[in-house]
Amino acid sequence: MDQILIGKFISSERKRKGYTQKQLAEKLGISDKTVSKWETGNGFPEVSLLLPLCSELDITVNELLCGERVSEEDYIRKAEENMVNMIKEKEENRKKAKLTIAIGIISTVAFLTLLFVVCAYTDVISTPIKGLLILIACAIFGVGIVIAAEGERTIGYYKCKKCGEHFVPTVSEYTFGPHMITTRYLKCHHCGKTSWCKKVLSKDNEE
C-alpha cells in the first residue's frame, strides 16, 4: 500500500466533505495530529477506524486502500489486489523475522563453540591464537545480535495500547525500552503516550 497516495486521498475526500482535520478527528474520537499524519503519509488508520473513517468520507475500504475512487468494474479486482498485498506483507515480515532469529541463534552457537574450543584445548592452542579466537567469537556474536535486534525493531510494527496506531521505534527507543517477549515499553509516535506496545507483523491483524 502507498501511504502517501492514501494520505492524499484522505485529504481530498475530507475537503470534499467540508471537514477540517479537527472536525474529522472529533467524529472519529482521535486527535487532529493523527489525521494530519495520515494525510502526510506518516501513518495509517488503525483497523478499527477503517469503517468509521470510510463512513464519514462516503468511500469504501477498498477505495481507501487504493488511494482513489474505484469504478464498479474495477472494484473486485482492486479488492483482490489489496488483500493479496496485505497477505504478502505479513508473509514477507514473517520470513524476515524467522531469518533474524536464525541469525541470532547461529551467532550464539558459533560464539559458544569457539569459547568451548579455547577452553577445551587451552594446553594445545597458543596464547595469541586463543586471543584471536576469542576476538572472532565476540565479533560474530556482536554482529549477530545487532542484526537480530535491528530485524526485531524494523520488521512489522509496534501497536500503541493507548491509541491503537502502529509505528516503528527509533534505535534508541528500542534499545532502552523495557520489554517482555512480544511487548515493549515505548512512546507512541502518534499520540505521544508511553505504554506497553505489542509487536505485530502487519497492520491488519494482531499476529
N, C-alpha and C positions, 0 to 999 in steps of 0.2 A: 504494500500500500504506500502511496505517495502522500506523506503527511502535509507537505507544502501545498499540494493540489487540493487536498481535502480541507485544509485550513482556509484557503482562498474561497472554496465553495461555501463553507460555513459562513464566512464573512459576507459574501454576496447574497446568500439566502436570508441572512439576518437583516441586512439592509433592505432587501426586497420586502420583508415583513414590517419594516419600520421600527425595529428594535435597536436600542443601544446595547452595548455589551453588558452593561449593568442590568438592564431590563431582562435580557435573556438569561443572565445568571440568576436573577431573583426567581424567575419562573422555574428554573431547574434546581434551585436550592444550593447553588455553588457560588464561588466568588467570581467577580468580573475578571480577575487576574487569570483564572483558569480558562475562561472563554478567550481571553487575549492570547494565551499560549497555544490554544487550539488553532486560532486563526493565523498565527505566525509559523505554524508547523513545528512548534516546540513541545507539543503534547497531543494526546489523542483521547477522545472521550472514553470514560470508563464504560464497560459493557452495560452496566445497569442504567446508564444515561443515554444509551443509543436510541431507544424507543421514545423516551420523553423529548429528546432533542429533535428527532425527526418529526415528531408530532407537532412541536412548536413551529418548526420551519416548513411544515407541509411537504416533506420529502420522504422517500423510503430509505431504509437502512442500506439497501443496495446502492442507491444513488449517492448516499453519504460516503460509502466505502470507495465508490468510483470517483468521487470528486466532481460529479457532473450529473445533469439531468439525463435520464436513460429512457429511450423510446420503448414502446411496448415490445417491438420486435427484438430489441437487444436485451431485454430485462433478464430472461432466463440465462442467456449466455454470460452476461456480466455477473449474475449471481453465482454461477458455477465458477467463474474465474476468481471471484473474491473468496469463495470457500476453499478453492484449491490453494490460493496464496496463503491463507491463514494456516492450513494444514501443513504446507511446505515450510513456513516459518517455524512452526512448532517442531517439525521433524528435523530440520537443519539445526536448530538450537539443541535438540536432544542429542544429536550426533556429536556436536561440538562439546557438549557437557561431558559426554562419555569419554571423548578424546582427552580432554583436560584432566579428567580423573585418572585415566590410564597413564598419562604422562607423570602425574604426581606419584602414582604407585610405583612406576618403573624407576623414577629418580630416587625414591626412597629405598627401594630394593637394591639399586646399584650402590647407593651410599653405604648401606649396611653391609653389603657384600665386600666392598673394598676395605671397610673398617675391620671386618672379620679376618680378611686376608692378612692385614697388617698385624693384628693381634695374634693370629694363629701361627704365623711364620715369622715372629719377631726375631728369632735367632738366625734365620736364613737371609732375611732381607736387610740390606744395609740401611743405615740411618737416612741418607739422602733420598733413597727410593721410598722409604716409609713416609718421609715428609711430602714427597711428590704425590704418592697415592692418597694421602690424607687431603692434600690440596685439591686433587682431582675429584675426590669423593664429595668434598664440601661444595665445589663448583657445580657438579652435577645436581646435587641436592638443592642448591640455591636456585639454579635456573629452572628446575622442575617445579619448585614451589611458586616461583614468580609467574610461570606460565599458567599453572593451575589456578592461582589466585586471580590473575587477570581474566582468565576464562570465566571464573565464577562471578566476577564483577560485571563483565560486559555481555555475557550470553544470557538472553532473556531480560527480565526486568525485576525490579522490586516494587511491590504494591503497597502503597501507603494505607495504613489501617484507619487513618482519620478521614481522608477524602476519597480513597479508592483509586487515585491516579497511579500510573506506572512511571517509573523513572530509572535511570542508570546512575548510581552514585559515583562521585569522583574517587580518585585513588586514595586520597587522604580520608575521605568519609568511610570508604570500605575498610581501609587498614585499621583505623582506630575505632570503628563501630563495634560494640559488643555483639556477639552473635550466639545463637543456639540452633545449630544444624541448618534449618531452612529459613530462619528469620534473622534479621539483623537490625540493631537499633540505629535508625538513620533519620536525618532531617529531610522531609519531603521537598522536592524542588518545585512543587506546585502550590501547596498550602502553607509551607514553611514550618509545619509542626513536626515534632520528633516523636516517633513511635516504633514499635516492633514491626518492621516491614517484611512481608513474606516474599520469597523468591518464586517467580513463575516463569515459564518458558515462553509464553506468548500472552497477548493482551485479551484473548478471547476466552481464557479459562484459568483455573487455579492450579493446574498441574505444573 
